[in-house]
Amino acid sequence: MNSTAVPLAASDGGGLLDGVVDWVVGLMETLGGPGAGLAIALENLFPPIPSEVILPLAGFTASQGDLGLVEAIVWTTIGSVVGALALYGIGAALGRERFRALAAKVPLVKISDIDKTEEWFAKHGTKAVFFGRMIPIFRSFISIPAGIERMSVPVFLGLTTLGSLIWNTIFVMAGYLLGESWHLVEEYMGYVSKAVVVAVLIAVVWFVVVRVRDMRRGGNRSGAAEER
């Protein structure tokens, strides 16, 4: 790999981004395509490592002729599947009953909430696994409930491979076409990731507010009944 090519593309963000870039560059210099795949596998296990950096960087490397474009897409997709399988295994090891027991101990969470979640996953699990591969943050964690619910491994592998292939191809191609401006992908996707985080936080706050309100109403009704 040409050691002078990637530093020209590095963004001015510094800090964590530069560290990730240096790390990924080191892997690809040492291992080539498998290095990009390893980086993506670890990204699945440790979401703070952004695929929005790794994938365009692999595409940029391919544009310099140091890595084949198809090779970059294939290896990053293999990495995505390996990382997803590891998380699926964690979910399967945890198991449905153990998960229910742990979730039931979480404040404000009811067994009925868990039942509804399981019913939802039974109906929409395949779509969640497929489309979840293309949503920041969820793309990693969706593998765990799939494992808990013991989704068919061939189905899980098929959906994960297809969804990851689409996501990886888009971002590798973006880096390939943008060349030394590959870091713009991470810059704009950062806004999307932040929007997802904000949406999750709003949903959590709304859940807490509604549940506390319902508990207070239940307490008031019990108190009024006792007075009677």
Disulfide bonds with the S-S distance in Angstrom:
none
